[in-house]
Amino acid sequence: VQWSLNVIRAAKPGEVITGESRVFHRGRQSMVCELTVTGEDGRLLLRGQSTAMPVSRAAYAEKSPERKAR
């Protein structure tokens, strides 16, 4: 439904970065997640938030184009 990403700073060349996400609201109609990406030394590189509509795996599989082609 919505994505918002803020790039705070660039990673250093060759640096290993780590991304972490967390769902902080999980409702029947929507869910809200946050994302952070940090550098090797813990520097914050990116922070983001998304709002999405949850879909069950079964419902997704039923509507998948690969499934319809069979």
SVG drawing of the C-alpha trace seen along z (x, -y; Angstrom):
<svg xmlns="http://www.w3.org/2000/svg" viewBox="-9 -11 45 39">
<polyline fill="none" stroke="black" stroke-width="0.4" points="0.0,0.0 2.8,-2.5 6.6,-2.6 8.8,-5.3 12.6,-4.9 15.1,-7.4 18.7,-6.9 20.8,-8.5 24.3,-7.8 26.1,-5.5 27.9,-2.3 31.6,-2.2 33.0,-0.3 33.2,3.4 31.4,3.0 29.1,5.7 25.7,4.3 22.9,5.7 19.2,5.2 16.6,5.9 12.8,5.7 10.1,5.7 6.3,5.9 5.0,3.5 1.3,3.7 -0.4,6.8 -4.1,6.3 -6.7,8.2 -6.8,5.4 -3.2,4.0 0.2,4.4 3.0,1.9 6.7,2.8 9.9,0.9 13.2,1.5 16.7,0.5 20.0,1.1 23.3,0.6 27.0,0.7 29.6,2.9 30.3,0.3 26.6,-0.1 26.1,-3.4 22.5,-3.8 22.4,-3.8 18.7,-3.5 15.5,-3.6 12.1,-2.8 8.5,-2.0 5.8,-0.2 2.1,0.4 0.8,3.5 -2.3,5.6 -1.7,9.1 -2.5,12.0 -2.4,15.6 -0.1,18.0 -3.1,20.1 -4.9,17.1 -1.7,15.9 -1.1,19.4 -4.7,19.6 -4.2,16.4 -0.6,17.0 -0.1,16.9 2.1,20.1 -0.8,21.9 -3.3,20.8 -1.0,21.9 -1.2,25.6"/>
</svg>
